[in-house]
Amino acid sequence: MIMMMMTTTKHYTFWILLIFSISMASCSTIPSLGGKKHGVRFSFTFSACFPAPEIGINYGRYGSNLPPPEAIPSLVNSLSIKHVKTFDMDPRVTKSFANTGISLSLCIPNDKIPILASNASEAESIIRTFILPYHKNTIITSIAVGNEVSLMPQFSSHLVSAMENVHQAIKRYRLHKKIKVSTTHSLAILSRRFPPSAAIFHKSIAESVLKPLVRFLQRTNSPLMVNVYPYLAYKQSFPSIPLDFALFQPMNNSKRRKYTDPYSGVTYTNLFDIMLDSVDSAVKSLGLPKIPMMVSEIGWPSSGDPGEVAANLENARVFNQRLIQHLKRRGWNKIPVYIFALFDEDQKTGATVEKHWGLLYGNGSRKYDLNISPPI
């Protein structure tokens, strides 16, 4: 996750523009984001009638002391979360969520993509083995074919064919309306991100990979899965992005920062919305209509290497709580947003920060309280 993003540090030079464009303004002078000029995706009418957002959690298992799969549903329920995304198709995990009311998003490993593309029977075998024995008792809502592979040529050239074969195998058993097929993307797929209205995909994959992929998703009524990490954008462009802009500034702040896209006129008060709109614009640049997006990973780390002072427990709590409040204000209640992650994972390699994204410690105890149905 982070290693893919670290390869794109140079793209954050665009944040030079942002730091000169973000200004301090009182709440009374910030235009409403509900009007046409400020983007049709935003609606900030404050109403208690908004239902709670659909919050999910990523369940990774690179930890030395994690609870067994059978213990996970009760831990997830204790967080008032009803959607879980995994990084594999382990039958033990799938079975553990039977009759719990918690939905699962599964993932086919990257190394299966080439054979899935060339051999439809392999796709059918996967569905027969990992879906058919469990789908009647476990709510399976989606299958990701690979994880962040769009920029990996050994996989990306096979990706859409593999997704098509998995979809056809699901359709053969009349489960295609219940179980959607997609794949996750990091924002490294964007070669230009700022301003968001001018964002485009990398030329090497735009027409050959992403255009047919988005067409497949639109045809099958499946979401575009994107992994969105404001922390990484903040870290890689420090000190260009103000920390409070990345952490969702509180609504009652009398000096909320804002950024106005010079081309679209859309005004933003947080980094998350900018990142999502960049993907929307890149899709539009392909000549394709808007597609529903699933935020398949998002979060904030609670610890990191020396010097990563923004990676701390309080910022992690603040970010995730304000994220939920922001989603509620936006009326985001149809497609789950999956927080990364359920547990800290001490066996992850790479930078220290990789190990500390969990809402829970590895032993299952909470790091902090998170209100899934907050007032706005």
KAVENWO-V379447 format. One record per run of one state. SS is the DSSP state (h for helix, s for strand, l for the rest). FROM is the first residue (numbers start at 1). TO is the last residue. Records with the same first field share a line. If there is no record, write none. Layout:
# KAVENWO-V379447
SS->FROM-TO, FROM-TO
This chain:
# KAVENWO-V379447
l->1-1, 7-8, 22-22, 26-26, 30-35, 39-54, 60-68, 79-82, 87-90, 97-102, 109-109, 119-119, 131-138, 148-152, 173-179, 193-195, 199-199, 202-202, 220-223, 228-229, 237-242, 247-255, 261-266, 269-270, 286-292, 299-312, 330-336, 340-342, 344-351, 356-359, 361-365, 367-376
h->2-6, 9-21, 27-29, 36-38, 69-78, 91-96, 110-118, 120-130, 153-172, 187-189, 196-198, 203-219, 230-236, 243-246, 271-285, 313-329, 352-355
s->23-25, 55-59, 83-86, 103-108, 139-147, 180-186, 190-192, 200-201, 224-227, 256-260, 267-268, 293-298, 337-339, 343-343, 360-360, 366-366
